[in-house]
């Protein structure tokens, strides 16, 4: 087929299911009419939809236009206005995240919205709270931002009860009662008490993640009990826990306690890059953590680096560099590093592995993985690439050197082809590494 329409017709002829409501439009006016027509008809569909996708029909034109950093230039989604419904604000709660960010949340009289029951909606931050001028008992209009996250859109002030009390941000943390701080250049209000139970719980949950320290069995239920009972006030406290400490926890048996202690001990072998990511430093995700760990092979080296030194690392900008440097300047974080070192965690890169990676066949090359590979899982392929000195990122761009494509590769393959990026199979990758 040379067009999108003929491809769909062929797929239907071959027995594949294609959308029966598709339409071939001859003009922009046809597109507008189709969009307007389905604005009301979509309510009768057996599935939810938030808009119409319009594509250029000619495959040659699609190929010519190519992609932006993330999206095809030959297609666009025309969204319908989000569904809006009124309901009553019953209360406002304030949630504290692992970074200390305090988020106001509207507790609502339950209402049906875009196919689900909504009883809570975000109020974002102090600025948004003031902008809405929201009061207890207000009637508010709620919608789903991007058809996903419920948010309060506006207040129907004319329906406000008499003597209603205005809702304002607290001055002290709702979890630990420490004074809250709102920097002038930020919209977020934060608790800066590193011992705040909410921050500690969030930090431990993040620490135990599979892509961090990968502590199997340490879920939110156990973390909450450990913090509430005072057994853990820092991630470093995890490494002092014993089976006897854990047995008093609700529904914790001898075998479960031993398994958890063993899983915590096993996490000590996780590499320096994983430990760095697990620290929860702002703006430092798994990719940035690996990049930093390669350039600063020890915690001491990174702690001693200035923001300017850190910012010289490729893909690490000034904002990330400043966040990292500031984190290591905090005395409590310096104490944490010392305790983790004493507990036996990996705060330095394996020198042999680092040297091997620097001299590896893929040194300096950037890869993206897509689709299902014949024998390797995504983490296994990533580990092989990184061990050979390569870097794995999640999105295709002009900086990508290779795309490793398996079955059902999808849009990343199309974009890589449009940018002229080399496409590798699993076998090609292994040959490149020298493992064929």
C-alpha positions as CSV (number, residue, x, y, z in Angstrom):
1,X,0.0,0.0,0.0
2,X,1.1,3.6,-0.7
3,X,-1.5,5.2,1.6
4,X,-2.7,4.9,5.2
5,X,-6.3,4.3,3.9
6,X,-5.3,1.5,1.5
7,X,-3.2,-0.1,4.3
8,X,-6.3,-0.1,6.6
9,X,-8.4,-1.5,3.8
10,X,-5.9,-4.3,3.2
11,X,-5.7,-5.2,6.9
12,X,-9.5,-5.4,7.0
13,X,-9.6,-7.7,4.0
14,X,-7.0,-9.9,5.7
15,X,-9.3,-10.3,8.7
16,X,-7.7,-7.8,11.1
17,X,-9.8,-5.6,13.2
18,X,-9.6,-1.9,12.2
19,X,-11.7,1.0,13.4
20,X,-15.0,1.0,11.5
21,X,-15.5,4.7,12.2
22,X,-12.5,5.8,10.2
23,X,-13.1,8.3,7.4
24,X,-11.1,9.5,4.4
25,X,-11.3,13.3,4.3
26,X,-10.7,15.3,1.2
27,X,-10.3,18.7,2.8
28,X,-9.8,20.6,6.1
29,X,-13.5,21.2,6.1
30,X,-14.2,17.5,6.0
31,X,-11.9,17.0,9.0
32,X,-13.7,19.7,11.0
33,X,-17.1,18.2,10.1
34,X,-15.9,14.7,11.2
35,X,-14.5,16.2,14.5
36,X,-17.8,18.0,15.2
37,X,-19.9,15.0,14.4
38,X,-18.1,12.7,16.8
39,X,-18.1,15.4,19.6
40,X,-21.5,14.0,20.6
41,X,-21.5,10.5,18.9
42,X,-18.5,9.4,20.9
43,X,-20.6,9.1,24.0
44,X,-22.3,6.0,22.3
45,X,-19.0,4.2,21.8
46,X,-18.2,1.1,23.9
47,X,-14.9,2.7,24.8
48,X,-13.7,6.1,26.0
49,X,-12.1,8.5,23.6
50,X,-10.8,12.0,24.1
51,X,-10.3,13.1,20.5
52,X,-9.7,12.4,16.9
53,X,-6.3,11.6,15.2
54,X,-5.8,13.1,11.8
55,X,-3.0,11.7,9.6
56,X,-1.7,12.5,6.1
57,X,-2.8,9.7,3.9
58,X,0.2,9.5,1.5
59,X,3.1,7.4,2.9
60,X,5.6,9.2,0.8
61,X,4.6,12.5,2.4
62,X,4.7,10.9,5.8
63,X,8.3,9.8,5.1
64,X,9.2,13.3,3.8
65,X,7.9,15.1,6.9
66,X,9.5,12.7,9.4
67,X,9.4,13.3,13.1
68,X,10.1,15.9,15.8
69,X,12.0,14.8,18.9
70,X,8.9,12.9,20.1
71,X,6.1,13.0,17.6
72,X,5.4,12.5,13.8
73,X,4.9,15.7,11.9
74,X,2.4,14.0,9.7
75,X,-0.2,13.3,12.4
76,X,-2.0,15.4,15.0
77,X,-4.5,14.7,17.8
78,X,-7.5,17.0,17.9
79,X,-8.7,16.8,21.5
80,X,-12.2,17.4,22.7
81,X,-12.8,19.6,25.7
82,X,-12.4,17.5,28.9
83,X,-15.7,16.5,30.5
84,X,-16.5,18.9,33.5
85,X,-18.9,18.1,36.4
86,X,-19.8,20.0,39.5
87,X,-19.5,18.5,43.0
88,X,-19.1,19.6,46.6
89,X,-15.8,20.1,48.3
90,X,-16.0,18.2,51.6
91,X,-12.4,18.9,52.9
92,X,-8.9,19.7,51.8
93,X,-6.0,17.4,52.8
94,X,-2.3,18.1,52.4
95,X,0.0,15.3,51.2
96,X,3.7,15.2,51.8
97,X,5.9,13.5,49.1
98,X,9.3,12.0,49.4
99,X,11.0,15.3,48.3
100,X,9.0,17.1,50.9
101,X,6.6,18.7,48.4
102,X,3.3,19.5,50.0
103,X,0.3,19.1,47.7
104,X,-3.2,20.2,48.5
105,X,-5.8,17.6,47.6
106,X,-9.6,18.3,47.3
107,X,-11.7,15.6,49.1
108,X,-14.9,15.6,47.1
109,X,-18.4,14.3,47.2
110,X,-18.0,11.3,44.8
111,X,-19.0,12.0,41.3
112,X,-18.9,10.1,37.9
113,X,-16.3,11.6,35.6
114,X,-15.0,10.2,32.2
115,X,-16.0,6.7,33.2
116,X,-14.7,6.6,36.7
117,X,-15.8,7.6,40.2
118,X,-13.8,10.6,41.4
119,X,-13.6,11.5,45.1
120,X,-10.3,13.4,45.1
121,X,-8.7,15.9,42.9
122,X,-5.4,17.8,43.0
123,X,-5.2,21.5,43.8
124,X,-1.5,21.5,42.7
125,X,0.1,24.1,45.0
126,X,-0.2,27.3,47.1
127,X,-0.4,29.6,44.0
128,X,-3.3,27.6,42.5
129,X,-5.1,27.4,45.9
130,X,-4.9,31.2,46.2
131,X,-6.0,31.7,42.5
132,X,-9.1,29.5,43.0
133,X,-10.0,31.3,46.3
134,X,-11.4,28.0,47.5
135,X,-13.5,27.8,50.6
136,X,-14.8,24.9,52.7
137,X,-18.1,23.6,51.4
138,X,-17.7,25.2,48.0
139,X,-19.3,23.8,44.8
140,X,-16.4,23.1,42.5
141,X,-16.1,22.1,38.8
142,X,-13.9,19.1,38.3
143,X,-12.3,17.7,35.1
144,X,-9.6,15.2,34.3
145,X,-6.4,16.8,33.0
146,X,-5.4,14.9,29.9
147,X,-8.4,12.6,30.6
148,X,-6.3,11.1,33.4
149,X,-5.7,13.2,36.5
150,X,-8.7,14.8,38.3
151,X,-8.2,18.5,39.0
152,X,-10.4,21.3,40.3
153,X,-11.0,23.7,37.4
154,X,-13.0,26.5,39.0
155,X,-15.2,27.4,42.0
156,X,-18.8,28.3,41.7
157,X,-18.6,31.2,44.2
158,X,-22.3,32.1,43.8
159,X,-23.1,28.8,45.5
160,X,-20.8,29.3,48.4
161,X,-22.3,28.7,51.9
162,X,-22.5,31.6,54.3
163,X,-19.5,32.1,56.6
164,X,-17.5,29.6,54.6
165,X,-13.8,29.5,55.7
166,X,-11.1,30.0,53.0
167,X,-8.7,27.2,52.5
168,X,-5.0,28.2,52.8
169,X,-1.7,26.3,52.8
170,X,-0.5,25.3,56.2
171,X,2.5,27.0,57.7
172,X,3.7,23.8,59.3
173,X,4.1,20.3,57.9
174,X,1.0,18.2,58.5
175,X,3.2,15.1,59.2
176,X,5.9,16.4,61.5
177,X,4.9,20.0,62.4
178,X,8.1,21.5,61.1
179,X,7.9,25.0,59.4
180,X,7.2,24.8,55.7
181,X,9.3,26.7,53.1
182,X,8.3,28.1,49.7
183,X,11.3,29.4,47.7
184,X,10.5,32.6,45.8
185,X,11.5,30.9,42.5
186,X,9.3,27.8,43.0
187,X,5.6,27.1,43.1
188,X,6.1,24.2,45.5
189,X,5.8,24.4,49.2
190,X,8.2,22.0,51.0
191,X,8.9,20.4,54.3
192,X,12.7,20.5,54.7
193,X,12.9,18.2,57.8
194,X,14.7,15.1,56.5
195,X,13.3,13.2,59.5
196,X,9.7,13.9,58.6
197,X,7.9,10.5,58.6
198,X,6.3,11.2,55.2
199,X,9.7,12.0,53.6
200,X,11.3,9.0,55.3
201,X,8.6,6.6,54.0
202,X,8.8,8.0,50.5
203,X,12.6,7.8,50.6
204,X,12.6,4.2,51.7
205,X,10.0,3.2,49.1
206,X,12.1,4.8,46.4
207,X,15.3,3.2,47.9
208,X,13.7,-0.3,47.6
209,X,12.6,0.1,43.9
210,X,13.7,-2.5,41.4
211,X,15.8,0.0,39.5
212,X,17.3,1.4,42.7
213,X,18.4,-1.1,45.5
214,X,15.9,-3.7,44.4
215,X,14.9,-4.9,47.9
216,X,12.4,-7.6,47.2
217,X,9.5,-7.8,49.7
218,X,10.0,-4.3,51.1
219,X,6.6,-2.8,50.1
220,X,4.7,0.2,51.2
221,X,2.8,-1.8,54.0
222,X,6.1,-2.8,55.7
223,X,7.7,0.6,55.2
224,X,4.8,2.4,56.9
225,X,5.0,0.1,59.9
226,X,8.8,0.4,60.2
227,X,8.6,4.2,60.2
228,X,5.5,4.4,62.5
229,X,7.1,2.1,65.1
230,X,10.4,4.0,65.0
231,X,12.5,1.1,63.7
232,X,13.6,3.1,60.7
233,X,14.3,6.8,60.5
234,X,16.7,6.7,57.6
235,X,17.5,4.3,54.7
236,X,20.7,3.5,56.6
237,X,18.6,2.1,59.5
238,X,17.4,-0.7,57.1
239,X,20.9,-2.3,57.4
240,X,20.7,-2.6,61.2
241,X,17.4,-4.5,61.2
242,X,17.3,-8.0,62.5
243,X,14.7,-10.8,62.4
244,X,13.8,-10.0,66.0
245,X,13.2,-6.3,65.2
246,X,10.7,-7.4,62.4
247,X,8.7,-10.1,64.2
248,X,6.5,-7.6,66.2
249,X,5.2,-6.1,62.9
250,X,1.6,-6.9,62.0
251,X,1.4,-10.2,59.9
252,X,5.2,-10.6,59.9
253,X,6.2,-14.2,60.4
254,X,9.7,-15.8,61.0
255,X,10.2,-16.8,57.4
256,X,9.0,-13.4,56.0
257,X,11.3,-11.6,58.4
258,X,14.3,-13.7,57.5
259,X,13.5,-13.2,53.7
260,X,13.4,-9.4,54.2
261,X,16.6,-9.3,56.2
262,X,18.3,-11.4,53.5
263,X,16.9,-9.1,50.7
264,X,18.2,-6.0,52.5
265,X,21.6,-7.6,52.9
266,X,21.6,-8.6,49.2
267,X,21.1,-5.0,48.2
268,X,24.6,-4.1,49.5
269,X,25.9,-5.6,46.2
270,X,24.0,-3.1,44.0
271,X,26.4,-0.9,42.0
272,X,27.3,2.7,42.8
273,X,25.1,4.1,40.1
274,X,22.0,2.3,41.6
275,X,22.9,3.7,45.0
276,X,23.3,7.2,43.6
277,X,19.8,7.0,42.0
278,X,18.3,5.6,45.1
279,X,19.5,8.7,47.1
280,X,16.5,10.5,45.5
281,X,18.4,13.6,44.5
282,X,16.2,15.9,42.5
283,X,16.5,15.6,38.7
284,X,18.7,12.5,39.0
285,X,17.0,9.6,37.4
286,X,18.5,6.2,36.4
287,X,20.2,7.5,33.2
288,X,21.7,10.6,34.9
289,X,22.8,8.5,37.8
290,X,24.7,6.1,35.5
291,X,26.3,9.1,33.7
292,X,27.4,10.7,36.9
293,X,28.7,7.4,38.3
294,X,30.9,6.9,35.2
295,X,32.4,10.4,35.5
296,X,32.7,10.4,39.3
297,X,33.5,6.8,40.2
298,X,33.3,7.3,44.0
299,X,30.9,9.1,46.3
300,X,33.9,11.1,47.6
301,X,34.7,12.4,44.1
302,X,31.1,13.5,43.4
303,X,30.8,15.1,46.9
304,X,34.0,17.1,46.3
305,X,32.9,18.3,42.8
306,X,31.7,21.8,42.3
307,X,28.5,22.6,40.4
308,X,30.7,23.8,37.5
309,X,32.6,20.5,37.5
310,X,29.5,18.5,37.5
311,X,27.9,20.6,34.7
312,X,30.8,19.7,32.3
313,X,29.5,16.2,32.1
314,X,27.6,15.6,28.8
315,X,23.8,15.7,29.3
316,X,24.1,17.1,32.9
317,X,22.9,20.7,32.8
318,X,23.4,23.5,35.4
319,X,20.1,22.8,37.2
320,X,21.0,19.1,37.8
321,X,24.6,20.0,38.7
322,X,23.4,22.5,41.3
323,X,20.9,20.0,42.8
324,X,23.6,17.3,43.1
325,X,26.1,19.7,44.7
326,X,23.6,21.1,47.2
327,X,22.6,17.6,48.2
328,X,26.1,16.6,49.1
329,X,26.6,19.8,51.1
330,X,23.8,18.9,53.6
331,X,25.3,17.6,56.8
332,X,22.5,15.0,57.3
333,X,23.3,13.6,53.8
334,X,27.0,13.4,54.6
335,X,26.1,11.4,57.7
336,X,24.0,9.1,55.6
337,X,26.9,8.5,53.2
338,X,29.1,7.6,56.1
339,X,26.6,5.2,57.6
340,X,26.0,3.5,54.2
341,X,29.8,3.1,53.8
342,X,30.0,1.5,57.2
343,X,27.1,-0.8,56.3
344,X,29.1,-2.0,53.3
345,X,27.2,-0.5,50.4
346,X,28.9,0.1,47.0
347,X,29.9,3.8,47.0
348,X,32.5,3.4,44.3
349,X,32.3,2.0,40.8
350,X,34.0,-1.4,40.2
351,X,37.4,-0.2,38.8
352,X,37.8,-3.2,36.5
353,X,34.3,-2.7,35.1
354,X,34.8,1.0,34.7
355,X,38.1,0.5,32.8
356,X,36.5,-2.2,30.7
357,X,33.5,0.0,29.8
358,X,35.8,2.9,28.9
359,X,37.7,0.7,26.5
360,X,34.6,-1.2,25.4
361,X,33.5,-1.7,21.9
362,X,30.5,0.6,22.4
363,X,32.3,3.4,24.3
364,X,30.7,6.8,23.6
365,X,27.7,5.3,21.7
366,X,24.1,5.9,22.5
367,X,21.5,3.2,22.1
368,X,17.7,3.0,22.2
369,X,15.9,-0.4,22.7
370,X,12.5,-1.1,21.2
371,X,10.3,-4.1,20.7
372,X,10.7,-7.6,22.1
373,X,14.2,-9.2,21.5
374,X,14.5,-13.0,20.8
375,X,16.5,-14.0,23.9
376,X,17.4,-10.9,25.8
377,X,15.2,-9.0,28.2
378,X,15.4,-5.2,28.1
379,X,17.4,-5.1,31.4
380,X,19.8,-7.7,30.1
381,X,20.4,-5.9,26.8
382,X,20.9,-2.6,28.7
383,X,23.4,-4.3,31.0
384,X,25.4,-5.7,28.1
385,X,25.5,-2.3,26.3
386,X,26.6,-0.5,29.4
387,X,29.2,-3.1,30.2
388,X,30.7,-2.4,26.8
389,X,30.8,1.3,27.4
390,X,27.5,2.3,25.7
391,X,24.7,4.4,27.0
392,X,21.0,3.5,26.8
393,X,18.3,6.2,26.6
394,X,14.5,5.9,26.3
395,X,13.8,8.1,23.3
396,X,15.1,8.3,19.7
397,X,16.9,11.6,18.8
398,X,19.6,12.9,16.5
399,X,22.0,12.0,19.3
400,X,21.1,8.3,19.0
401,X,23.7,6.1,17.3
402,X,21.9,2.8,17.2
403,X,18.3,1.5,17.6
404,X,18.1,-2.1,18.7
405,X,14.8,-3.4,17.4
406,X,12.9,-6.5,18.2
407,X,9.4,-7.7,17.4
408,X,6.6,-5.1,17.5
409,X,9.1,-2.2,17.4
410,X,6.5,0.5,16.8
411,X,7.0,4.2,16.4
412,X,10.6,4.3,17.6
413,X,11.7,2.3,14.6
414,X,9.8,4.5,12.2
415,X,11.4,7.6,13.8
416,X,14.9,6.1,13.7
417,X,14.5,5.2,10.0
418,X,13.4,8.8,9.3
419,X,16.5,10.1,11.0
420,X,18.8,7.7,9.3
421,X,19.8,5.9,12.5
422,X,21.4,2.5,12.2
423,X,19.0,-0.3,13.1
424,X,20.4,-3.4,14.8
425,X,18.9,-6.8,15.6
426,X,19.8,-8.6,18.7
427,X,22.3,-10.6,16.7
428,X,23.8,-7.4,15.3
429,X,24.2,-6.0,18.8
430,X,26.0,-9.2,20.1
431,X,28.3,-9.1,17.0
432,X,29.1,-5.4,17.7
433,X,29.9,-6.2,21.3
434,X,31.9,-9.2,20.3
435,X,29.7,-11.9,21.8
436,X,28.6,-13.6,18.6
